[in-house]
Amino acid sequence: MNVASGQEFSIFVYGQVNKPGKVYVGNNSSLIDALSAAGGVKNTGSLRKISYTSGKKSQEVDLYKTIFSGIDEDIILKPNDKIFITGIGSVAAIKNGVSLPGIYEIKDGESLEQLISYAGGILPSTQEKEVVLTTFDKDSQERQAKTIAWKGISKTKL
């Protein structure tokens, strides 16, 4: 918790967090401080579509901007603010040839190149020739693999 003047106040964090309800934060606290006070976001919660309300003003926050690009929304919490964590959206897993293999939440229209960026970029030992993209077809209930030339990753939408 970040406490600049020793004063604490309450805000409300609810939705897909581990300890929903009223949490206490200090002056100059950020959205991440509040989520930490609420026990963190559940695996079923979105980091890409967070609803933040202060007074009558609401905005949607994408924490990937902060986590992966260092772009902060400059939100300083105030008493009685509300933070709502929605359910996680679409996800994509990346496992080979990148610095940070894992499962990442993706937004409509994001490219394969963006996913690789979230995963910390490619490893120096990775050959930049092609990528095998495996998808799951809901209708046929089958996996489908597609080979994409490296130069096409920025145009390949997920």
DSSP file (Angstrom, degrees, kcal/mol; ACC not computed):
  #  RESIDUE AA STRUCTURE BP1 BP2  ACC     N-H-->O    O-->H-N    N-H-->O    O-->H-N    TCO  KAPPA ALPHA  PHI   PSI    X-CA   Y-CA   Z-CA
    1    1 A M              0   0    0      0, 0.0     2,-0.7     0, 0.0    24,-0.1   0.000 360.0 360.0 360.0 139.7    0.0    0.0    0.0
    2    2 A N        +     0   0    0     24,-0.1     2,-0.6    28,-0.1    24,-0.3  -0.881 360.0 176.0-102.4 108.9    1.3    3.5   -0.9
    3    3 A V        +     0   0    0     -2,-0.7    25,-0.1     1,-0.2     5,-0.1  -0.926   9.4 171.6-120.8 108.6    0.6    5.9    2.0
    4    4 A A  S    S+     0   0    0     23,-0.8    -1,-0.2    -2,-0.6    24,-0.1   0.888  82.9  17.8 -84.0 -41.0    1.9    9.4    1.5
    5    5 A S  S    S-     0   0    0      2,-0.2    -1,-0.1    22,-0.0     3,-0.1   0.337 105.2-106.5-116.4   6.6    0.3   11.2    4.4
    6    6 A G  S    S+     0   0    0      1,-0.3     2,-0.4    21,-0.1    -3,-0.0   0.472  79.6 126.3  84.4   0.3   -0.7    8.4    6.7
    7    7 A Q        -     0   0    0      2,-0.0    20,-1.1     0, 0.0     2,-0.3  -0.776  40.2-165.0 -96.6 137.5   -4.4    8.8    5.9
    8    8 A E  E     +A   26   0A   0     -2,-0.4     2,-0.3    18,-0.2    18,-0.2  -0.866   7.9 178.4-116.0 153.9   -6.5    5.8    4.7
    9    9 A F  E     -A   25   0A   0     16,-2.5    16,-2.5    -2,-0.3     2,-0.3  -0.953  26.6-106.3-146.4 165.4   -9.8    5.8    3.0
   10   10 A S  E     +A   24   0A   0     -2,-0.3    70,-3.0    14,-0.2    71,-0.3  -0.703  30.3 171.8-100.9 148.4  -12.2    3.2    1.6
   11   11 A I  E     -A   23   0A   0     12,-2.2    12,-2.4    -2,-0.3     2,-0.5  -0.846  32.0-112.4-135.4 174.3  -13.0    2.3   -2.0
   12   12 A F  E     -Ab  22  82A   0     69,-2.7    71,-2.6    -2,-0.3     2,-0.5  -0.954  26.7-179.0-118.5 127.6  -15.0   -0.6   -3.4
   13   13 A V  E     +Ab  21  83A   0      8,-2.7     8,-3.6    -2,-0.5     2,-0.3  -0.992  19.3 154.0-124.1 123.8  -13.5   -3.3   -5.5
   14   14 A Y  E     + b   0  84A   0     69,-2.6    71,-2.4    -2,-0.5     2,-0.4  -0.884  27.6  52.8-145.4 174.9  -15.8   -6.0   -6.8
   15   15 A G  E    S+ b   0  85A   0     -2,-0.3     2,-2.0    69,-0.2    71,-0.2  -0.830 109.1   7.5  97.7-138.3  -16.3   -8.5   -9.6
   16   16 A Q  S    S+     0   0    0     69,-2.3    26,-2.3    -2,-0.4     2,-0.3  -0.365  96.6 115.7 -85.0  59.6  -13.5  -11.1  -10.4
   17   17 A V  B    S-E   41   0B   0     -2,-2.0    24,-0.2    24,-0.3    22,-0.1  -0.856  71.8-119.3-120.8 161.7  -11.2  -10.3   -7.4
   18   18 A N  S    S+     0   0    0     22,-2.3    21,-0.2    -2,-0.3    23,-0.1   0.817 107.4  25.9 -72.3 -31.4  -10.2  -12.6   -4.6
   19   19 A K  S    S-     0   0    0     19,-2.6    -1,-0.3    21,-0.3    -6,-0.1  -0.646  82.5-169.5-131.9  77.0  -11.6  -10.4   -1.8
   20   20 A P        +     0   0    0      0, 0.0     2,-0.3     0, 0.0    -6,-0.2  -0.283  43.9  52.0 -67.7 152.5  -14.4   -8.3   -3.2
   21   21 A G  E    S-A   13   0A   0     -8,-3.6    -8,-2.7     2,-0.0     2,-0.3  -0.896  95.0  -3.7 128.5-155.4  -15.9   -5.4   -1.1
   22   22 A K  E     +A   12   0A   0     -2,-0.3     2,-0.3   -10,-0.2   -10,-0.2  -0.591  61.3 179.4 -78.3 130.6  -14.6   -2.4    0.7
   23   23 A V  E     -A   11   0A   0    -12,-2.4   -12,-2.2    -2,-0.3     2,-0.5  -0.920  22.7-127.1-127.9 158.1  -10.8   -2.1    0.8
   24   24 A Y  E     +A   10   0A   0     -2,-0.3     2,-0.3   -14,-0.2   -14,-0.2  -0.898  29.8 170.0-110.0 133.0   -8.6    0.6    2.4
   25   25 A V  E     -A    9   0A   0    -16,-2.5   -16,-2.5    -2,-0.5     2,-0.2  -0.863  25.3-120.0-132.4 166.4   -6.0    2.5    0.5
   26   26 A G  E >   -A    8   0A   0    -24,-0.3     3,-1.4    -2,-0.3   -18,-0.2  -0.516  45.4 -66.9-102.9 173.0   -3.8    5.5    1.3
   27   27 A N  T 3  S+     0   0    0    -20,-1.1   -23,-0.8     1,-0.3    -1,-0.2  -0.245 121.0  22.2 -55.1 146.5   -3.4    8.9   -0.4
   28   28 A N  T 3  S+     0   0    0     49,-0.3    -1,-0.3     1,-0.2     2,-0.1   0.662  88.6 156.2  66.7  19.0   -1.8    8.7   -3.9
   29   29 A S    <   -     0   0    0     -3,-1.4    48,-2.5    48,-0.3    -1,-0.2  -0.472  29.3-145.1 -76.2 148.6   -2.9    5.0   -4.3
   30   30 A S     >  -     0   0    0     46,-0.2     4,-1.8    -2,-0.1     5,-0.1  -0.475  30.0 -97.3-104.3 176.0   -3.3    3.6   -7.8
   31   31 A L  H  > S+     0   0    0     44,-0.4     4,-2.3     1,-0.2     5,-0.2   0.881 125.3  53.9 -59.8 -40.6   -5.6    1.1   -9.3
   32   32 A I  H  > S+     0   0    0      1,-0.2     4,-2.1     2,-0.2    -1,-0.2   0.877 104.9  54.2 -65.5 -37.1   -3.0   -1.6   -8.9
   33   33 A D  H  > S+     0   0    0      2,-0.2     4,-2.2     1,-0.2    -1,-0.2   0.919 109.8  48.0 -60.2 -43.1   -2.7   -0.7   -5.2
   34   34 A A  H  X S+     0   0    0     -4,-1.8     4,-1.4     2,-0.2    -2,-0.2   0.902 110.3  50.4 -66.0 -41.6   -6.5   -1.2   -4.8
   35   35 A L  H  <>S+     0   0    0     -4,-2.3     5,-2.9     1,-0.2    -1,-0.2   0.876 110.2  51.0 -65.0 -36.5   -6.4   -4.5   -6.7
   36   36 A S  H ><5S+     0   0    0     -4,-2.1     3,-1.8     1,-0.2    -2,-0.2   0.914 107.5  52.3 -64.2 -43.2   -3.6   -5.7   -4.5
   37   37 A A  H 3<5S+     0   0    0     -4,-2.2    -1,-0.2     1,-0.3    -2,-0.2   0.773 105.9  56.3 -64.0 -25.5   -5.6   -4.7   -1.4
   38   38 A A  T 3<5S-     0   0    0     -4,-1.4   -19,-2.6    -5,-0.1    -1,-0.3   0.217 126.9-100.0 -90.9  14.2   -8.5   -6.8   -2.8
   39   39 A G  T < 5 -     0   0    0     -3,-1.8    -3,-0.2   -21,-0.2    -2,-0.1   0.559  68.0 -77.2  83.3   7.2   -6.3   -9.9   -3.0
   40   40 A G      < -     0   0    0     -5,-2.9   -22,-2.3    -6,-0.2     2,-0.3  -0.059  63.6 -56.3  89.5 166.9   -5.6   -9.6   -6.7
   41   41 A V  B     -E   17   0B   0    -24,-0.2   -24,-0.3   -23,-0.1     6,-0.0  -0.665  56.0-120.1 -84.0 135.3   -7.5  -10.4   -9.8
   42   42 A K    >   -     0   0    0    -26,-2.3     3,-1.9    -2,-0.3    -1,-0.1  -0.247  26.8-107.4 -66.3 161.5   -8.8  -13.9  -10.2
   43   43 A N  T 3  S+     0   0    0      1,-0.3    -1,-0.1    45,-0.0    -2,-0.0   0.748 123.6  56.6 -60.0 -23.2   -7.7  -16.1  -13.1
   44   44 A T  T 3  S+     0   0    0     43,-0.1    44,-2.6     2,-0.1    -1,-0.3   0.402  92.9  95.9 -89.0   2.0  -11.2  -15.6  -14.4
   45   45 A G  E <  S-C   87   0A   0     -3,-1.9     2,-0.3    42,-0.3    42,-0.2  -0.654  73.2-119.7 -99.4 151.7  -10.9  -11.8  -14.3
   46   46 A S  E     -     0   0A   0     40,-2.5    40,-0.1    -2,-0.3    42,-0.1  -0.670  19.6-176.5 -88.3 137.2  -10.0   -9.4  -17.1
   47   47 A L  E    S+     0   0A   0     -2,-0.3    16,-2.7    38,-0.1    17,-0.5   0.409  87.1  58.4 -99.3  -4.8   -7.0   -7.1  -16.9
   48   48 A R  E    S+     0   0A   0     14,-0.2     2,-0.2     1,-0.2    -1,-0.1   0.623 107.6  38.8-100.6 -17.1   -8.1   -5.5  -20.2
   49   49 A K  E     +     0   0A   0     37,-0.1    37,-0.9    13,-0.1     2,-0.5  -0.622  69.9 159.9-140.2  75.4  -11.6   -4.2  -19.4
   50   50 A I  E     -CD  85  61A   0     11,-2.6    11,-3.0    -3,-0.2     2,-0.6  -0.848  31.6-141.1-101.9 131.4  -11.7   -2.8  -15.9
   51   51 A S  E     -CD  84  60A   0     33,-2.5    33,-2.8    -2,-0.5     2,-0.5  -0.828  19.6-173.4 -95.2 120.1  -14.5   -0.4  -15.0
   52   52 A Y  E     -CD  83  59A   0      7,-2.9     7,-2.5    -2,-0.6     2,-0.4  -0.962   1.1-174.4-116.5 126.6  -13.3    2.5  -12.9
   53   53 A T  E     +CD  82  58A   0     29,-2.9    29,-2.8    -2,-0.5     2,-0.4  -0.981  10.1 175.2-125.1 128.3  -15.9    5.0  -11.4
   54   54 A S  E >  S- D   0  57A   0      3,-2.9     3,-2.0    -2,-0.4     2,-0.4  -0.953  70.4 -45.1-131.1 111.2  -15.1    8.1   -9.4
   55   55 A G  T 3  S-     0   0    0     -2,-0.4    27,-0.0     1,-0.3    25,-0.0  -0.546 123.7 -25.1  65.3-124.8  -18.1   10.2   -8.6
   56   56 A K  T 3  S+     0   0    0     -2,-0.4     2,-0.5    -3,-0.1    -1,-0.3   0.406 119.3  97.7 -99.2   0.5  -20.2   10.4  -11.8
   57   57 A K  E <   -D   54   0A   0     -3,-2.0    -3,-2.9     2,-0.0     2,-0.4  -0.793  50.4-179.0 -95.9 127.4  -17.2    9.8  -14.1
   58   58 A S  E     +D   53   0A   0     -2,-0.5     2,-0.3    -5,-0.2    -5,-0.2  -0.935   3.1 173.3-122.2 148.0  -16.6    6.3  -15.4
   59   59 A Q  E     -D   52   0A   0     -7,-2.5    -7,-2.9    -2,-0.4     2,-0.4  -0.992  30.3-120.3-148.8 156.2  -13.9    5.0  -17.6
   60   60 A E  E     -D   51   0A   0     -2,-0.3     2,-0.4    -9,-0.2    -9,-0.2  -0.826  29.3-158.4 -96.7 134.8  -12.6    1.7  -19.0
   61   61 A V  E     -D   50   0A   0    -11,-3.0   -11,-2.6    -2,-0.4     2,-0.6  -0.937  11.8-159.3-119.1 136.2   -9.1    0.8  -18.1
   62   62 A D    >>  -     0   0    0     -2,-0.4     3,-1.3   -13,-0.2     4,-0.5  -0.932   3.5-167.9-111.7 104.2   -6.7   -1.6  -19.9
   63   63 A L  H 3> S+     0   0    0    -16,-2.7     4,-3.1    -2,-0.6     3,-0.3   0.665  79.4  76.9 -69.5 -15.3   -4.0   -2.6  -17.5
   64   64 A Y  H 3>>S+     0   0    0    -17,-0.5     4,-2.7     1,-0.2     5,-0.6   0.852  88.2  60.6 -61.3 -31.4   -2.0   -4.2  -20.3
   65   65 A K  H <>5S+     0   0    0     -3,-1.3     6,-2.3     1,-0.2     4,-1.0   0.904 112.7  36.8 -60.5 -40.3   -1.0   -0.7  -21.3
   66   66 A T  H  X5S+     0   0    0     -4,-0.5     4,-1.1    -3,-0.3    -2,-0.2   0.928 120.2  46.2 -76.4 -47.4    0.6   -0.2  -17.9
   67   67 A I  H  <5S+     0   0    0     -4,-3.1    -2,-0.2     1,-0.2    -3,-0.2   0.909 127.6  23.3 -64.7 -45.2    2.0   -3.7  -17.5
   68   68 A F  H  <5S+     0   0    0     -4,-2.7    -1,-0.2    -5,-0.2    -3,-0.2   0.664 136.7  25.6-101.3 -18.7    3.5   -4.1  -21.0
   69   69 A S  H  <<S-     0   0    0     -4,-1.0    -3,-0.2    -5,-0.6    -2,-0.2   0.515  92.2-123.4-122.8  -9.6    4.1   -0.5  -22.1
   70   70 A G     <  +     0   0    0     -4,-1.1     2,-0.8    -5,-0.3    -4,-0.3   0.661  60.1 146.3  73.3  14.3    4.5    1.5  -18.9
   71   71 A I        -     0   0    0     -6,-2.3     2,-0.3    -7,-0.1    -1,-0.2  -0.777  33.2-159.6 -88.9 111.5    1.6    3.8  -20.0
   72   72 A D        -     0   0    0     -2,-0.8    -9,-0.0    -3,-0.1     0, 0.0  -0.673  21.8-141.9 -94.9 144.3   -0.2    4.8  -16.8
   73   73 A E        -     0   0    0     -2,-0.3    -1,-0.1     2,-0.1    -2,-0.0   0.492  37.0-128.5 -79.6  -3.2   -3.8    6.1  -16.8
   74   74 A D        +     0   0    0      1,-0.2     2,-0.6     0, 0.0    -2,-0.0   0.863  48.5 163.7  55.8  39.5   -2.7    8.6  -14.0
   75   75 A I        -     0   0    0    -47,-0.0     2,-0.6     2,-0.0   -44,-0.4  -0.803  19.0-172.7 -90.7 119.6   -5.6    7.4  -11.9
   76   76 A I        -     0   0    0     -2,-0.6   -46,-0.2   -46,-0.1   -49,-0.0  -0.969  28.2-121.7-110.3 120.5   -5.2    8.5   -8.2
   77   77 A L        -     0   0    0    -48,-2.5   -49,-0.3    -2,-0.6   -48,-0.3  -0.231  26.0-164.7 -67.9 148.8   -7.9    6.9   -6.1
   78   78 A K    >   -     0   0    0    -51,-0.1     3,-1.8   -50,-0.1    -1,-0.0  -0.876  39.3 -70.4-126.2 159.8  -10.4    9.0   -4.1
   79   79 A P  T 3  S+     0   0    0      0, 0.0   -68,-0.2     0, 0.0    -1,-0.1  -0.201 117.4  12.1 -52.5 138.4  -12.7    8.0   -1.2
   80   80 A N  T 3  S+     0   0    0    -70,-3.0   -69,-0.2     1,-0.2   -25,-0.2   0.540  86.4 152.3  70.8  11.3  -15.7    5.8   -2.4
   81   81 A D    <   -     0   0    0     -3,-1.8   -69,-2.7   -71,-0.3     2,-0.4  -0.271  35.2-138.2 -61.9 159.5  -14.3    5.1   -5.8
   82   82 A K  E     -bC  12  53A   0    -29,-2.8   -29,-2.9   -71,-0.2     2,-0.4  -0.978  17.2-171.4-128.1 137.9  -15.5    1.9   -7.4
   83   83 A I  E     -bC  13  52A   0    -71,-2.6   -69,-2.6    -2,-0.4     2,-0.5  -0.995   5.6-169.3-127.7 125.4  -13.5   -0.7   -9.4
   84   84 A F  E     -bC  14  51A   0    -33,-2.8   -33,-2.5    -2,-0.4     2,-0.7  -0.969   8.1-156.5-119.7 124.9  -15.3   -3.5  -11.2
   85   85 A I  E     -bC  15  50A   0    -71,-2.4   -69,-2.3    -2,-0.5   -35,-0.1  -0.886  15.7-155.9-100.9 113.5  -13.3   -6.4  -12.7
   86   86 A T  E     -     0   0A   0    -37,-0.9   -40,-2.5    -2,-0.7   -37,-0.1  -0.201  33.3 -77.0 -77.3 174.4  -15.3   -8.1  -15.5
   87   87 A G  E     - C   0  45A   0    -42,-0.2   -42,-0.3     1,-0.1    -1,-0.2  -0.385  60.9 -87.9 -69.7 153.0  -14.8  -11.7  -16.6
   88   88 A I        -     0   0    0    -44,-2.6   -42,-0.1     1,-0.1    -1,-0.1  -0.269  42.2-146.1 -63.5 146.8  -11.8  -12.5  -18.8
   89   89 A G        -     0   0    0      1,-0.3    18,-0.1    -3,-0.1    -1,-0.1   0.133  50.8 -29.3 -90.6-150.6  -12.3  -12.1  -22.5
   90   90 A S        -     0   0    0     16,-0.4    16,-2.7    15,-0.1     2,-0.3  -0.347  65.1-159.9 -65.8 146.8  -10.7  -14.1  -25.3
   91   91 A V  E     -F  105   0C   0     14,-0.3     2,-0.4    -3,-0.1    14,-0.2  -0.898  12.4-162.2-129.0 158.4   -7.3  -15.6  -24.6
   92   92 A A  E     -F  104   0C   0     12,-2.6    12,-3.1    -2,-0.3     2,-0.4  -0.998  12.2-144.4-138.6 139.3   -4.3  -16.9  -26.6
   93   93 A A  E     -F  103   0C   0     -2,-0.4     2,-0.4    10,-0.2    10,-0.2  -0.825  12.3-173.2-102.9 142.2   -1.5  -19.1  -25.4
   94   94 A I  E     +F  102   0C   0      8,-2.6     8,-2.2    -2,-0.4     3,-0.1  -0.995  14.3 159.1-134.2 128.4    2.0  -18.8  -26.6
   95   95 A K        +     0   0    0     -2,-0.4     2,-0.4     6,-0.2     3,-0.1   0.687  46.4  59.0-127.3 -22.6    4.6  -21.3  -25.6
   96   96 A N  S    S+     0   0    0      1,-0.1    -1,-0.2    26,-0.0     3,-0.1  -0.915 101.0   6.8-122.0 140.8    7.7  -21.6  -27.8
   97   97 A G  S    S+     0   0    0     -2,-0.4    26,-2.4     1,-0.2     2,-0.3   0.557  97.4 103.6  80.6   8.7   10.4  -19.2  -28.8
   98   98 A V  B    S-G  122   0D   0     24,-0.3    24,-0.2    -3,-0.1    -1,-0.2  -0.831  73.6-123.0-123.2 162.3    9.4  -16.3  -26.6
   99   99 A S  S    S+     0   0    0     22,-2.1    21,-0.2    20,-0.4    23,-0.1   0.863 104.8  31.2 -69.9 -37.7   10.8  -14.8  -23.4
  100  100 A L  S    S-     0   0    0     19,-3.1    -1,-0.2    21,-0.3    -6,-0.1  -0.669  76.2-166.0-127.0  76.2    7.5  -15.1  -21.4
  101  101 A P        +     0   0    0      0, 0.0     2,-0.3     0, 0.0    -6,-0.2  -0.301  38.1 105.0 -57.8 144.9    5.4  -18.1  -22.5
  102  102 A G  E    S-F   94   0C   0     -8,-2.2    -8,-2.6     2,-0.0     2,-0.5  -0.992  70.7 -64.4 171.2-170.0    1.9  -17.9  -21.1
  103  103 A I  E     -F   93   0C   0     -2,-0.3     2,-0.4   -10,-0.2   -10,-0.2  -0.943  47.7-169.9-109.7 125.9   -1.8  -17.2  -21.6
  104  104 A Y  E     -F   92   0C   0    -12,-3.1   -12,-2.6    -2,-0.5     2,-0.4  -0.922  23.2-122.8-122.0 140.9   -2.6  -13.7  -22.6
  105  105 A E  E     -F   91   0C   0     -2,-0.4     2,-0.4   -14,-0.2   -14,-0.3  -0.657  34.4-162.3 -79.1 134.1   -6.0  -11.9  -22.8
  106  106 A I        -     0   0    0    -16,-2.7   -16,-0.4    -2,-0.4     2,-0.3  -0.900  10.6-140.7-122.5 149.5   -6.5  -10.5  -26.3
  107  107 A K    >   -     0   0    0     -2,-0.4     3,-2.1     1,-0.1    51,-0.2  -0.722  42.5 -81.0-101.5 156.4   -8.8   -7.9  -27.7
  108  108 A D  T 3  S+     0   0    0     -2,-0.3    -1,-0.1     1,-0.3     3,-0.1  -0.278 116.2  20.6 -53.7 135.2  -10.6   -8.1  -31.0
  109  109 A G  T 3  S+     0   0    0      1,-0.3    -1,-0.3    -3,-0.1     2,-0.1   0.334  85.9 138.0  88.7  -7.5   -8.3   -7.0  -33.8
  110  110 A E    <   -     0   0    0     -3,-2.1    48,-3.1    47,-0.1    -1,-0.3  -0.440  46.9-129.2 -71.8 149.7   -5.0   -7.5  -32.0
  111  111 A S  B  >  -H  157   0E   0     46,-0.3     4,-1.8    47,-0.1    46,-0.2  -0.471  17.9-112.3 -98.0 166.2   -2.3   -9.2  -34.1
  112  112 A L  H  > S+     0   0    0     44,-2.3     4,-2.2    41,-0.8    42,-0.2   0.849 119.6  59.6 -60.5 -36.0   -0.1  -12.1  -33.6
  113  113 A E  H  > S+     0   0    0     40,-1.4     4,-1.8    43,-0.3    -1,-0.2   0.891 103.3  50.8 -60.6 -40.4    2.8   -9.6  -33.5
  114  114 A Q  H  > S+     0   0    0     39,-0.2     4,-2.3     2,-0.2    -2,-0.2   0.901 108.0  52.5 -65.5 -40.8    1.1   -7.9  -30.5
  115  115 A L  H  X S+     0   0    0     -4,-1.8     4,-1.8     1,-0.2    -2,-0.2   0.916 108.4  50.2 -60.0 -44.2    0.8  -11.3  -28.7
  116  116 A I  H  <>S+     0   0    0     -4,-2.2     5,-2.6     1,-0.2    -1,-0.2   0.871 108.7  53.4 -62.5 -36.6    4.5  -11.9  -29.3
  117  117 A S  H ><5S+     0   0    0     -4,-1.8     3,-1.7     1,-0.2    -2,-0.2   0.923 106.5  50.9 -63.7 -45.2    5.2   -8.5  -27.8
  118  118 A Y  H 3<5S+     0   0    0     -4,-2.3    -1,-0.2     1,-0.3    -2,-0.2   0.867 105.0  59.2 -57.7 -36.2    3.2   -9.3  -24.7
  119  119 A A  T 3<5S-     0   0    0     -4,-1.8   -19,-3.1    -5,-0.2   -20,-0.4   0.215 127.3 -99.4 -82.0  16.1    5.2  -12.5  -24.4
  120  120 A G  T < 5 -     0   0    0     -3,-1.7    -3,-0.2   -21,-0.2    -2,-0.1   0.562  64.7 -81.7  83.4   8.9    8.4  -10.4  -24.1
  121  121 A G      < -     0   0    0     -5,-2.6   -22,-2.1    -6,-0.2   -21,-0.3  -0.128  69.0 -45.2  84.0 174.3    9.5  -10.9  -27.8
  122  122 A I  B     -G   98   0D   0    -24,-0.2   -24,-0.3   -23,-0.1   -25,-0.1  -0.460  58.4-108.7 -82.4 152.7   11.2  -13.7  -29.4
  123  123 A L    >   -     0   0    0    -26,-2.4     3,-1.9    -2,-0.1    -1,-0.1  -0.447  28.9-114.9 -73.2 150.9   14.3  -15.5  -27.9
  124  124 A P  T 3  S+     0   0    0      0, 0.0    -1,-0.1     0, 0.0    -2,-0.1   0.808 116.9  55.9 -57.7 -28.8   17.6  -14.9  -29.7
  125  125 A S  T 3  S+     0   0    0      2,-0.1     2,-0.3     0, 0.0    -2,-0.0   0.552  84.3 106.4 -81.3  -6.6   17.7  -18.5  -30.6
  126  126 A T    <   -     0   0    0     -3,-1.9     2,-0.5   -29,-0.2    -4,-0.1  -0.579  69.8-132.7 -78.7 130.2   14.3  -18.4  -32.4
  127  127 A Q        -     0   0    0     -2,-0.3     2,-1.5     1,-0.1     3,-0.5  -0.694  10.3-141.9 -82.0 129.8   14.4  -18.5  -36.2
  128  128 A E        +     0   0    0     -2,-0.5     3,-0.1     1,-0.2    23,-0.1  -0.523  69.8 101.9 -91.9  68.6   12.2  -15.8  -37.7
  129  129 A K  S    S-     0   0    0     -2,-1.5    21,-2.8     1,-0.4    22,-0.3   0.751  84.4 -14.6-113.0 -50.9   10.9  -17.8  -40.6
  130  130 A E  E     -I  149   0F   0     -3,-0.5    -1,-0.4    19,-0.3     2,-0.4  -0.980  49.0-140.4-155.0 162.5    7.4  -18.9  -39.8
  131  131 A V  E     -I  148   0F   0     17,-2.7    17,-3.2    -2,-0.3     2,-0.7  -0.983  14.9-139.9-127.5 137.7    4.9  -19.3  -37.0
  132  132 A V  E     -I  147   0F   0     -2,-0.4     2,-0.6    15,-0.2    15,-0.2  -0.893  19.6-164.2 -99.6 117.4    2.4  -22.1  -36.5
  133  133 A L  E     -I  146   0F   0     13,-3.3    13,-2.3    -2,-0.7     2,-0.5  -0.896   1.4-165.0-104.2 120.2   -0.9  -20.8  -35.3
  134  134 A T  E     +I  145   0F   0     -2,-0.6     2,-0.3    11,-0.2    11,-0.2  -0.917  11.2 179.1-107.8 127.6   -3.3  -23.4  -33.8
  135  135 A T  E     -I  144   0F   0      9,-3.0     9,-2.8    -2,-0.5     2,-0.5  -0.777  24.8-127.6-121.2 166.9   -6.9  -22.4  -33.4
  136  136 A F  E     -I  143   0F   0     -2,-0.3     2,-0.7     7,-0.2     7,-0.2  -0.974  14.9-146.0-119.6 121.3  -10.0  -24.2  -32.1
  137  137 A D  E  >> -I  142   0F   0      5,-3.0     4,-1.8    -2,-0.5     5,-0.9  -0.769   5.2-160.6 -88.0 114.2  -13.1  -24.3  -34.2
  138  138 A K  T  45S+     0   0    0     -2,-0.7    -1,-0.2     1,-0.2     0, 0.0   0.855  87.7  51.8 -63.9 -35.7  -16.1  -24.2  -32.0
  139  139 A D  T  45S+     0   0    0      1,-0.2    -1,-0.2    -3,-0.1    -2,-0.0   0.951 121.6  28.6 -68.7 -49.4  -18.5  -25.6  -34.6
  140  140 A S  T  45S-     0   0    0      2,-0.2    -1,-0.2     1,-0.0    -2,-0.2   0.595  97.6-134.0 -88.3 -10.2  -16.4  -28.6  -35.6
  141  141 A Q  T  <5 +     0   0    0     -4,-1.8     2,-0.3     1,-0.2    -3,-0.2   0.848  64.3 124.8  59.9  35.8  -14.8  -29.0  -32.2
  142  142 A E  E   < -I  137   0F   0     -5,-0.9    -5,-3.0     2,-0.0     2,-0.3  -0.918  63.1-120.2-126.7 151.8  -11.5  -29.5  -33.9
  143  143 A R  E     -I  136   0F   0     -2,-0.3     2,-0.4    -7,-0.2    -7,-0.2  -0.672  26.7-161.6 -84.4 143.9   -8.0  -27.8  -33.7
  144  144 A Q  E     -I  135   0F   0     -9,-2.8    -9,-3.0    -2,-0.3     2,-0.4  -0.996   1.9-155.0-130.3 129.9   -6.8  -26.3  -36.9
  145  145 A A  E     -I  134   0F   0     -2,-0.4     2,-0.4   -11,-0.2   -11,-0.2  -0.844  11.1-177.2-106.7 140.6   -3.1  -25.4  -37.5
  146  146 A K  E     -I  133   0F   0    -13,-2.3   -13,-3.3    -2,-0.4     2,-0.5  -0.998  19.6-139.2-138.1 131.9   -2.0  -22.8  -40.0
  147  147 A T  E     -I  132   0F   0     -2,-0.4     2,-0.4   -15,-0.2   -15,-0.2  -0.791  21.1-166.9 -92.8 129.9    1.6  -21.9  -40.9
  148  148 A I  E     -I  131   0F   0    -17,-3.2   -17,-2.7    -2,-0.5     5,-0.1  -0.963  22.7-119.9-121.0 130.1    2.2  -18.1  -41.2
  149  149 A A  E >   -I  130   0F   0     -2,-0.4     3,-2.3   -19,-0.2   -19,-0.3  -0.400  29.0-118.2 -63.7 143.3    5.3  -16.6  -42.8
  150  150 A W  G >  S+     0   0    0    -21,-2.8     3,-1.7     1,-0.3     4,-0.3   0.856 113.3  60.0 -53.6 -39.6    7.1  -14.3  -40.3
  151  151 A K  G 3  S+     0   0    0    -22,-0.3    -1,-0.3     1,-0.3     3,-0.3   0.636 101.4  57.1 -66.7 -11.3    6.6  -11.2  -42.4
  152  152 A G  G X> S+     0   0    0     -3,-2.3     4,-0.8     1,-0.2     3,-0.7   0.388  75.6  95.5 -98.8   3.3    2.8  -11.8  -42.1
  153  153 A I  T <4 S+     0   0    0     -3,-1.7   -40,-1.4     1,-0.2   -41,-0.8   0.826  80.4  55.7 -68.2 -29.4    2.5  -11.7  -38.3
  154  154 A S  T 34 S+     0   0    0     -4,-0.3    -1,-0.2    -3,-0.3    -2,-0.1   0.777 112.0  44.2 -72.7 -22.7    1.6   -8.0  -38.1
  155  155 A K  T <4 S+     0   0    0     -3,-0.7     2,-0.8    -4,-0.1    -1,-0.2   0.563  89.7  99.1 -94.5  -9.8   -1.3   -8.6  -40.4
  156  156 A T     <  -     0   0    0     -4,-0.8   -44,-2.3    -3,-0.3     2,-0.3  -0.695  63.1-155.5 -84.5 109.0   -2.5  -11.8  -38.7
  157  157 A K  B      H  111   0E   0     -2,-0.8   -46,-0.3   -46,-0.2   -47,-0.1  -0.617 360.0 360.0 -85.6 142.4   -5.4  -10.9  -36.5
  158  158 A L              0   0    0    -48,-3.1   -47,-0.1    -2,-0.3    -1,-0.1   0.420 360.0 360.0 -92.6 360.0   -6.2  -13.1  -33.5
